[in-house]
Amino acid sequence: MRLSGGVESALHCCVVLTASAAPVPAARLAELHGVSATYLAKQLQALSRAGLMQSVQGKSGGYVLTRSATEITVLDVVEAIEGTRSTFVCTEIRQRGPLARPQEACAAPCPIARTMYAADRAWRAALREVTIADLSGAVGEYDGGVLSRIGAWLLSPQP
């Protein structure tokens, strides 16, 4: 399974927003992460559509999380960017080719599909267990003080 780079950007933005006392403009988030503003805008819009963040209008506008970081899971962010479909799509390959099985013989998912669906459920359950607050805490442990430095940078005057 491969997730788009948008997931990484979206997760970083959510973590960064926990460090800011004020809304953060999309351009400032893009600058911080070294990505194009138009690229990041797509990720922020997806997060907004999912109700995870909102855009605040006005001179000191920007993006804010819509609820506590303890209430937003990594799965919420992944699904906002990638969608909620399973990572595996069964195409019923056993019903094709010279030894094709008839549709009525394929009423239950095959062992391959069952295994892949179980893996998808396990992956989603693991992501559901980690919140943005958990990630923020881990980032702080990894590089003590980084979030306070980021928060200060986000609110510093822009040239």
MDTraj code that builds the backbone (N, CA, C; nanometers):
import mdtraj as md
import numpy as np

residues = "MET ARG LEU SER GLY GLY VAL GLU SER ALA LEU HIS CYS CYS VAL VAL LEU THR ALA SER ALA ALA PRO VAL PRO ALA ALA ARG LEU ALA GLU LEU HIS GLY VAL SER ALA THR TYR LEU ALA LYS GLN LEU GLN ALA LEU SER ARG ALA GLY LEU MET GLN SER VAL GLN GLY LYS SER GLY GLY TYR VAL LEU THR ARG SER ALA THR GLU ILE THR VAL LEU ASP VAL VAL GLU ALA ILE GLU GLY THR ARG SER THR PHE VAL CYS THR GLU ILE ARG GLN ARG GLY PRO LEU ALA ARG PRO GLN GLU ALA CYS ALA ALA PRO CYS PRO ILE ALA ARG THR MET TYR ALA ALA ASP ARG ALA TRP ARG ALA ALA LEU ARG GLU VAL THR ILE ALA ASP LEU SER GLY ALA VAL GLY GLU TYR ASP GLY GLY VAL LEU SER ARG ILE GLY ALA TRP LEU LEU SER PRO GLN PRO".split()
xyz = np.array([
    [0.0855, -0.1169, 0.0000],
    [0.0000, 0.0000, 0.0000],
    [0.0900, 0.1231, 0.0000],
    [0.0456, 0.2219, -0.0722],
    [0.1212, 0.3458, -0.0797],
    [0.0245, 0.4611, -0.0580],
    [0.0608, 0.5488, 0.0344],
    [-0.0188, 0.6682, 0.0588],
    [0.0468, 0.7850, -0.0128],
    [-0.0343, 0.8809, -0.0517],
    [0.0199, 0.9980, -0.1194],
    [0.0984, 1.0846, -0.0212],
    [0.1829, 1.1683, -0.0752],
    [0.2574, 1.2638, 0.0063],
    [0.1656, 1.3615, 0.0771],
    [0.0434, 1.3730, 0.0266],
    [-0.0533, 1.4620, 0.0894],
    [-0.0846, 1.4215, 0.2324],
    [-0.0783, 1.2919, 0.2615],
    [-0.1038, 1.2445, 0.3973],
    [0.0040, 1.2966, 0.4912],
    [0.1293, 1.2862, 0.4498],
    [0.2393, 1.3354, 0.5331],
    [0.2251, 1.4855, 0.5573],
    [0.1982, 1.5606, 0.4520],
    [0.1818, 1.7058, 0.4663],
    [0.0659, 1.7393, 0.5588],
    [-0.0452, 1.6697, 0.5424],
    [-0.1636, 1.6958, 0.6240],
    [-0.1372, 1.6652, 0.7709],
    [-0.0704, 1.5543, 0.7985],
    [-0.0386, 1.5202, 0.9371],
    [0.0543, 1.6235, 0.9990],
    [0.1569, 1.6649, 0.9247],
    [0.2481, 1.7671, 0.9762],
    [0.1739, 1.8973, 1.0046],
    [0.0845, 1.9356, 0.9157],
    [0.0081, 2.0596, 0.9369],
    [-0.0785, 2.0497, 1.0621],
    [-0.1435, 1.9366, 1.0808],
    [-0.2266, 1.9198, 1.2004],
    [-0.1424, 1.9300, 1.3268],
    [-0.0268, 1.8669, 1.3280],
    [0.0619, 1.8739, 1.4443],
    [0.1075, 2.0178, 1.4666],
    [0.1480, 2.0853, 1.3606],
    [0.1948, 2.2236, 1.3707],
    [0.0858, 2.3154, 1.4252],
    [-0.0376, 2.2927, 1.3839],
    [-0.1459, 2.3790, 1.4325],
    [-0.1671, 2.3673, 1.5828],
    [-0.1230, 2.2574, 1.6424],
    [-0.1342, 2.2447, 1.7885],
    [-0.0377, 2.3393, 1.8587],
    [0.0627, 2.3880, 1.7866],
    [0.1642, 2.4760, 1.8459],
    [0.1323, 2.6235, 1.8287],
    [0.0262, 2.6541, 1.7573],
    [-0.0043, 2.7939, 1.7297],
    [-0.1258, 2.8405, 1.8086],
    [-0.1128, 2.9590, 1.8659],
    [-0.2236, 3.0177, 1.9420],
    [-0.3184, 3.0955, 1.8517],
    [-0.2849, 3.1056, 1.7241],
    [-0.3663, 3.1835, 1.6304],
    [-0.3792, 3.1067, 1.4994],
    [-0.4767, 3.1435, 1.4165],
    [-0.4886, 3.0790, 1.2846],
    [-0.3593, 3.0968, 1.2043],
    [-0.3263, 2.9954, 1.1250],
    [-0.2029, 2.9988, 1.0462],
    [-0.2386, 2.9996, 0.8979],
    [-0.1921, 3.1010, 0.8245],
    [-0.2203, 3.1062, 0.6804],
    [-0.1594, 2.9863, 0.6063],
    [-0.2277, 2.9423, 0.5035],
    [-0.1812, 2.8294, 0.4233],
    [-0.0423, 2.8558, 0.3669],
    [-0.0169, 2.9777, 0.3240],
    [0.1142, 3.0108, 0.2664],
    [0.2253, 2.9936, 0.3697],
    [0.1944, 3.0255, 0.4951],
    [0.2949, 3.0112, 0.6015],
    [0.3214, 2.8629, 0.6294],
    [0.2162, 2.7823, 0.6285],
    [0.2336, 2.6379, 0.6466],
    [0.3149, 2.5788, 0.5319],
    [0.2873, 2.6238, 0.4111],
    [0.3614, 2.5742, 0.2942],
    [0.5087, 2.6123, 0.3045],
    [0.5343, 2.7358, 0.3448],
    [0.6730, 2.7817, 0.3604],
    [0.7445, 2.6983, 0.4660],
    [0.6795, 2.6749, 0.5784],
    [0.7392, 2.5971, 0.6870],
    [0.7791, 2.4576, 0.6402],
    [0.6940, 2.3964, 0.5584],
    [0.7195, 2.2590, 0.5161],
    [0.7924, 2.2484, 0.3821],
    [0.8212, 2.3623, 0.3205],
    [0.8960, 2.3597, 0.1951],
    [0.8198, 2.2945, 0.0817],
    [0.6876, 2.3175, 0.0778],
    [0.6061, 2.2630, -0.0302],
    [0.5336, 2.3774, -0.0996],
    [0.4833, 2.3503, -0.2168],
    [0.4111, 2.4528, -0.2920],
    [0.2803, 2.4874, -0.2208],
    [0.2474, 2.6137, -0.2220],
    [0.1238, 2.6603, -0.1583],
    [0.0012, 2.6002, -0.2264],
    [0.0042, 2.5855, -0.3577],
    [-0.1115, 2.5290, -0.4279],
    [-0.1286, 2.3811, -0.3942],
    [-0.0179, 2.3088, -0.3829],
    [-0.0232, 2.1681, -0.3432],
    [-0.0813, 2.1553, -0.2031],
    [-0.0288, 2.2341, -0.1097],
    [-0.0746, 2.2242, 0.0277],
    [-0.2196, 2.2692, 0.0409],
    [-0.2611, 2.3660, -0.0378],
    [-0.3996, 2.4137, -0.0320],
    [-0.4975, 2.2993, -0.0581],
    [-0.4627, 2.2088, -0.1474],
    [-0.5498, 2.0940, -0.1761],
    [-0.5650, 2.0051, -0.0528],
    [-0.4565, 1.9847, 0.0194],
    [-0.4616, 1.9011, 0.1395],
    [-0.5433, 1.9711, 0.2489],
    [-0.5225, 2.1013, 0.2642],
    [-0.5957, 2.1773, 0.3662],
    [-0.7448, 2.1818, 0.3341],
    [-0.7777, 2.1928, 0.2072],
    [-0.9187, 2.1913, 0.1674],
    [-0.9821, 2.0559, 0.1977],
    [-0.9086, 1.9478, 0.1743],
    [-0.9606, 1.8139, 0.2051],
    [-0.9831, 1.7991, 0.3557],
    [-0.8909, 1.8513, 0.4353],
    [-0.9064, 1.8460, 0.5807],
    [-1.0255, 1.9309, 0.6252],
    [-1.0459, 2.0425, 0.5583],
    [-1.1612, 2.1288, 0.5896],
    [-1.2921, 2.0591, 0.5531],
    [-1.2965, 1.9980, 0.4341],
    [-1.4177, 1.9256, 0.3928],
    [-1.4516, 1.8137, 0.4908],
    [-1.3495, 1.7535, 0.5483],
    [-1.3695, 1.6441, 0.6436],
    [-1.4048, 1.6958, 0.7833],
    [-1.4010, 1.8270, 0.8008],
    [-1.4356, 1.8852, 0.9304],
    [-1.3250, 1.8781, 1.0340],
    [-1.2021, 1.8563, 0.9911],
    [-1.0902, 1.8467, 1.0844],
    [-1.0255, 1.9823, 1.1116],
    [-1.0338, 2.0718, 1.0153],
    [-0.9855, 2.2086, 1.0342],
    [-1.0775, 2.3020, 0.9588],
    [-1.0625, 2.4289, 0.9883],
    [-1.1430, 2.5286, 0.9180],
    [-1.0573, 2.6490, 0.8870],
    [-1.0997, 2.7191, 0.7861],
    [-1.0315, 2.8413, 0.7452],
    [-1.1010, 2.9587, 0.8134],
    [-1.0214, 3.0406, 0.8798],
    [-1.0719, 3.1614, 0.9447],
    [-1.0394, 3.2777, 0.8521],
    [-1.1394, 3.3536, 0.8174],
    [-1.1217, 3.4656, 0.7244],
    [-1.0704, 3.5893, 0.7981],
    [-1.0187, 3.6829, 0.7223],
    [-0.9762, 3.8102, 0.7800],
    [-0.8275, 3.8305, 0.7729],
    [-0.7852, 3.9497, 0.8173],
    [-0.6443, 3.9888, 0.8106],
    [-0.5553, 3.8903, 0.8865],
    [-0.5993, 3.8465, 1.0025],
    [-0.5201, 3.7503, 1.0786],
    [-0.5820, 3.6105, 1.0681],
    [-0.6329, 3.5798, 0.9490],
    [-0.6961, 3.4510, 0.9248],
    [-0.5963, 3.3424, 0.8941],
    [-0.6488, 3.2266, 0.8743],
    [-0.5669, 3.1102, 0.8442],
    [-0.6419, 2.9856, 0.8852],
    [-0.5695, 2.8794, 0.9101],
    [-0.6307, 2.7514, 0.9446],
    [-0.6156, 2.7205, 1.0929],
    [-0.7195, 2.6586, 1.1476],
    [-0.7210, 2.6102, 1.2854],
    [-0.7848, 2.4716, 1.2861],
    [-0.7493, 2.3926, 1.3852],
    [-0.8165, 2.2642, 1.4037],
    [-0.9575, 2.2911, 1.4542],
    [-1.0527, 2.2088, 1.4149],
    [-1.1915, 2.2312, 1.4552],
    [-1.2235, 2.1691, 1.5906],
    [-1.1397, 2.0806, 1.6371],
    [-1.1604, 2.0213, 1.7695],
    [-1.0252, 1.9898, 1.8309],
    [-1.0289, 1.9472, 1.9521],
    [-0.9057, 1.9178, 2.0254],
    [-0.8221, 1.8138, 1.9501],
    [-0.6905, 1.8290, 1.9608],
    [-0.5993, 1.7336, 1.8972],
    [-0.6153, 1.5933, 1.9553],
    [-0.6721, 1.5829, 2.0747],
    [-0.6963, 1.4508, 2.1338],
    [-0.8149, 1.3817, 2.0686],
    [-0.8935, 1.4560, 1.9920],
    [-1.0134, 1.4008, 1.9279],
    [-0.9956, 1.3758, 1.7786],
    [-0.8790, 1.4052, 1.7256],
    [-0.8518, 1.3829, 1.5830],
    [-0.7499, 1.2709, 1.5722],
    [-0.7875, 1.1629, 1.5039],
    [-0.6968, 1.0498, 1.4899],
    [-0.6190, 1.0581, 1.3589],
    [-0.5117, 0.9825, 1.3542],
    [-0.4345, 0.9720, 1.2304],
    [-0.5241, 0.9159, 1.1206],
    [-0.6109, 0.8213, 1.1548],
    [-0.7032, 0.7661, 1.0551],
    [-0.7947, 0.8746, 0.9997],
    [-0.8422, 0.9658, 1.0843],
    [-0.9258, 1.0761, 1.0362],
    [-0.8535, 1.1535, 0.9258],
    [-0.7267, 1.1815, 0.9480],
    [-0.6480, 1.2587, 0.8510],
    [-0.6239, 1.1769, 0.7244],
    [-0.5856, 1.0515, 0.7403],
    [-0.5610, 0.9646, 0.6241],
    [-0.6872, 0.9554, 0.5381],
    [-0.8015, 0.9335, 0.6022],
    [-0.9251, 0.9199, 0.5257],
    [-0.9690, 1.0520, 0.4637],
    [-0.9358, 1.1627, 0.5260],
    [-0.9680, 1.2938, 0.4664],
    [-0.8910, 1.3134, 0.3369],
    [-0.7694, 1.2657, 0.3325],
    [-0.6836, 1.2842, 0.2148],
    [-0.7042, 1.1727, 0.1125],
    [-0.7082, 1.0494, 0.1572],
    [-0.7109, 0.9339, 0.0666],
    [-0.8502, 0.8759, 0.0423],
    [-0.9452, 0.9112, 0.1274],
    [-1.0776, 0.8522, 0.1167],
    [-1.0928, 0.7346, 0.2109],
    [-1.2129, 0.6815, 0.2166],
    [-1.2429, 0.5763, 0.3136],
    [-1.2469, 0.4358, 0.2535],
    [-1.2244, 0.4271, 0.1241],
    [-1.2279, 0.2941, 0.0602],
    [-1.1189, 0.2042, 0.1149],
    [-1.1456, 0.0762, 0.1122],
    [-1.0470, -0.0223, 0.1543],
    [-0.9224, -0.0111, 0.0678],
    [-0.8094, -0.0449, 0.1252],
    [-0.6846, -0.0433, 0.0482],
    [-0.6790, -0.1599, -0.0503],
    [-0.7655, -0.2588, -0.0308],
    [-0.7714, -0.3743, -0.1210],
    [-0.9054, -0.3740, -0.1924],
    [-0.9012, -0.3997, -0.3220],
    [-1.0237, -0.4109, -0.4005],
    [-1.0234, -0.5485, -0.4665],
    [-1.1175, -0.6306, -0.4271],
    [-1.1309, -0.7642, -0.4851],
    [-1.2012, -0.7508, -0.6200],
    [-1.1377, -0.8007, -0.7241],
    [-1.1970, -0.7953, -0.8588],
    [-1.2553, -0.9294, -0.9010],
    [-1.2638, -1.0222, -0.8070],
    [-1.3168, -1.1567, -0.8340],
    [-1.2449, -1.2220, -0.9526],
    [-1.1122, -1.2220, -0.9430],
    [-1.0294, -1.2817, -1.0477],
    [-1.0621, -1.4301, -1.0669],
    [-1.1130, -1.4931, -0.9639],
    [-1.1467, -1.6359, -0.9742],
    [-1.2639, -1.6607, -1.0692],
    [-1.3336, -1.5570, -1.1087],
    [-1.4454, -1.5712, -1.2027],
    [-1.4017, -1.5443, -1.3467],
    [-1.2700, -1.5355, -1.3704],
    [-1.2198, -1.5085, -1.5050],
    [-1.1255, -1.6197, -1.5494],
    [-1.0939, -1.6195, -1.6741],
    [-0.9975, -1.7144, -1.7283],
    [-1.0595, -1.8486, -1.7629],
    [-0.9755, -1.9426, -1.8110],
    [-1.0264, -2.0706, -1.8598],
    [-1.0879, -2.1593, -1.7510],
    [-1.0515, -2.1380, -1.6253],
    [-1.1082, -2.2186, -1.5163],
    [-1.1991, -2.1330, -1.4278],
    [-1.2625, -2.0358, -1.4883],
    [-1.3481, -1.9416, -1.4142],
    [-1.4547, -2.0139, -1.3347],
    [-1.4743, -1.9663, -1.2146],
    [-1.5801, -2.0184, -1.1280],
    [-1.7070, -1.9389, -1.1553],
    [-1.8232, -2.0013, -1.1524],
    [-1.9469, -1.9259, -1.1727],
    [-1.9724, -1.8336, -1.0524],
    [-2.0440, -1.7260, -1.0763],
    [-2.0712, -1.6262, -0.9729],
    [-2.1334, -1.6883, -0.8479],
    [-2.2264, -1.7814, -0.8675],
    [-2.2931, -1.8429, -0.7516],
    [-2.1967, -1.9248, -0.6656],
    [-2.0844, -1.9686, -0.7215],
    [-1.9844, -2.0438, -0.6454],
    [-1.8921, -1.9507, -0.5664],
    [-1.9091, -1.8213, -0.5882],
    [-1.8210, -1.7220, -0.5245],
    [-1.8986, -1.6323, -0.4283],
    [-1.9931, -1.6890, -0.3574],
    [-2.0776, -1.6098, -0.2668],
    [-1.9972, -1.5522, -0.1503],
    [-1.8999, -1.6270, -0.0994],
    [-1.8169, -1.5797, 0.0121],
    [-1.6822, -1.5326, -0.0416],
    [-1.6223, -1.4339, 0.0239],
    [-1.4886, -1.3900, -0.0191],
    [-1.3881, -1.5045, -0.0083],
    [-1.2938, -1.5070, -0.1005],
    [-1.1912, -1.6104, -0.0983],
    [-1.0897, -1.5806, 0.0130],
    [-1.0030, -1.6769, 0.0450],
    [-0.9042, -1.6542, 0.1512],
    [-0.8139, -1.5331, 0.1253],
    [-0.7837, -1.5063, 0.0006],
    [-0.6994, -1.3911, -0.0307],
    [-0.7730, -1.2621, 0.0053],
    [-0.8955, -1.2499, -0.0378],
    [-0.9737, -1.1300, -0.0061],
    [-0.9937, -1.1167, 0.1444],
    [-1.0249, -1.2267, 0.2125],
    [-1.0446, -1.2218, 0.3581],
    [-0.9181, -1.1734, 0.4284],
    [-0.8034, -1.2231, 0.3840],
    [-0.6759, -1.1829, 0.4443],
    [-0.6489, -1.0345, 0.4213],
    [-0.6705, -0.9903, 0.3000],
    [-0.6434, -0.8499, 0.2679],
    [-0.7404, -0.7556, 0.3391],
    [-0.8670, -0.7930, 0.3488],
    [-0.9641, -0.7102, 0.4211],
    [-0.9300, -0.7054, 0.5703],
    [-0.8855, -0.8187, 0.6257],
    [-0.8458, -0.8211, 0.7670],
    [-0.7249, -0.7307, 0.7906],
    [-0.6301, -0.7327, 0.6971],
    [-0.5124, -0.6458, 0.7088],
    [-0.5537, -0.4993, 0.7032],
    [-0.6468, -0.4662, 0.6152],
    [-0.6951, -0.3281, 0.6059],
    [-0.7617, -0.2859, 0.7371],
    [-0.8434, -0.3735, 0.7937],
    [-0.9095, -0.3412, 0.9216],
    [-0.8062, -0.3209, 1.0324],
    [-0.7032, -0.4047, 1.0365],
    [-0.5992, -0.3933, 1.1396],
    [-0.5209, -0.2626, 1.1235],
    [-0.4884, -0.2280, 1.0010],
    [-0.4156, -0.1042, 0.9717],
    [-0.4978, 0.0160, 1.0167],
    [-0.6257, 0.0157, 0.9825],
    [-0.7132, 0.1269, 1.0222],
    [-0.7292, 0.1333, 1.1737],
    [-0.7390, 0.0186, 1.2377],
    [-0.7513, 0.0172, 1.3840],
    [-0.6263, 0.0770, 1.4484],
    [-0.5089, 0.0447, 1.3949],
    [-0.3844, 0.1005, 1.4493],
    [-0.3808, 0.2521, 1.4328],
    [-0.4221, 0.3021, 1.3165],
    [-0.4220, 0.4472, 1.2931],
    [-0.5286, 0.5176, 1.3763],
    [-0.6354, 0.4476, 1.4069],
    [-0.7433, 0.5044, 1.4889],
    [-0.6977, 0.5238, 1.6338],
    [-0.5962, 0.4502, 1.6752],
    [-0.5474, 0.4560, 1.8134],
    [-0.4536, 0.5736, 1.8397],
    [-0.4028, 0.6368, 1.7351],
    [-0.3058, 0.7456, 1.7513],
    [-0.3735, 0.8774, 1.7168],
    [-0.3632, 0.9738, 1.8080],
    [-0.4242, 1.1048, 1.7855],
    [-0.3188, 1.2070, 1.7447],
    [-0.3673, 1.3200, 1.6989],
    [-0.2759, 1.4315, 1.6677],
    [-0.2033, 1.4749, 1.7941],
    [-0.2723, 1.4708, 1.9081],
    [-0.2074, 1.5048, 2.0359],
    [-0.0936, 1.4063, 2.0656],
    [-0.1149, 1.2774, 2.0363],
    [-0.0084, 1.1780, 2.0551],
    [0.1124, 1.2121, 1.9682],
    [0.0857, 1.2478, 1.8428],
    [0.1955, 1.2837, 1.7520],
    [0.2673, 1.4090, 1.7999],
    [0.1919, 1.5078, 1.8458],
    [0.2536, 1.6308, 1.8970],
    [0.3445, 1.5997, 2.0145],
    [0.2968, 1.5138, 2.1034],
    [0.3795, 1.4747, 2.2177],
    [0.5045, 1.4018, 2.1745],
    [0.4908, 1.3133, 2.0770],
    [0.6065, 1.2377, 2.0275],
    [0.7064, 1.3292, 1.9584],
    [0.6571, 1.4269, 1.8842],
    [0.7460, 1.5235, 1.8189],
    [0.8225, 1.6013, 1.9254],
    [0.7529, 1.6403, 2.0322],
    [0.8183, 1.7120, 2.1419],
    [0.9255, 1.6291, 2.2089],
    [0.8996, 1.4986, 2.2265],
    [0.9989, 1.4093, 2.2864],
    [1.1186, 1.3902, 2.1931],
    [1.0906, 1.3817, 2.0640],
    [1.1947, 1.3600, 1.9630],
    [1.2902, 1.4788, 1.9570],
    [1.2333, 1.5979, 1.9584],
    [1.3134, 1.7194, 1.9477],
    [1.2533, 1.8223, 2.0428],
    [1.2876, 1.8100, 2.1687],
    [1.2321, 1.8976, 2.2719],
    [1.2355, 2.0438, 2.2316],
    [1.1228, 2.1083, 2.2435],
    [1.1150, 2.2500, 2.2132],
    [1.0851, 2.2839, 2.0690],
    [1.0832, 2.1847, 1.9802],
    [1.0628, 2.2152, 1.8389],
    [0.9258, 2.2782, 1.8151],
    [0.8233, 2.2305, 1.8853],
    [0.6902, 2.2864, 1.8614],
    [0.6791, 2.4302, 1.9111],
    [0.7469, 2.4622, 2.0192],
    [0.7426, 2.6018, 2.0647],
    [0.8197, 2.6906, 1.9676],
    [0.9294, 2.6410, 1.9110],
    [1.0029, 2.7185, 1.8088],
    [0.9173, 2.7365, 1.6842],
    [0.8465, 2.6326, 1.6447],
    [0.7580, 2.6413, 1.5284],
    [0.6462, 2.7404, 1.5569],
    [0.5854, 2.7313, 1.6739],
    [0.4784, 2.8235, 1.7108],
    [0.5247, 2.9679, 1.7046],
    [0.6437, 2.9952, 1.7560],
    [0.6990, 3.1313, 1.7532],
    [0.7251, 3.1747, 1.6085],
    [0.7786, 3.0849, 1.5263],
    [0.8078, 3.1186, 1.3866],
    [0.6795, 3.1493, 1.3113],
    [0.5763, 3.0690, 1.3353],
    [0.4483, 3.0893, 1.2659],
    [0.3890, 3.2275, 1.2948],
    [0.4098, 3.2756, 1.4159],
    [0.3513, 3.4046, 1.4547],
    [0.4457, 3.5226, 1.4350],
    [0.5706, 3.4925, 1.3921],
    [0.6658, 3.6027, 1.3720],
    [0.6261, 3.6833, 1.2485],
    [0.6638, 3.8116, 1.2471],
    [0.6322, 3.8957, 1.1311],
    [0.6909, 3.8374, 1.0026],
    [0.6120, 3.8458, 0.8971],
    [0.6569, 3.7951, 0.7688],
    [0.7129, 3.9092, 0.6858],
    [0.8188, 3.8804, 0.6103],
    [0.8778, 3.9871, 0.5261],
    [0.7851, 4.0297, 0.4144],
])
top = md.Topology()
chain = top.add_chain()
for i, resn in enumerate(residues, 1):
    res = top.add_residue(resn, chain, resSeq=i)
    for name in ("N", "CA", "C"):
        top.add_atom(name, md.element.get_by_symbol(name[0]), res)
traj = md.Trajectory(xyz[None], top)
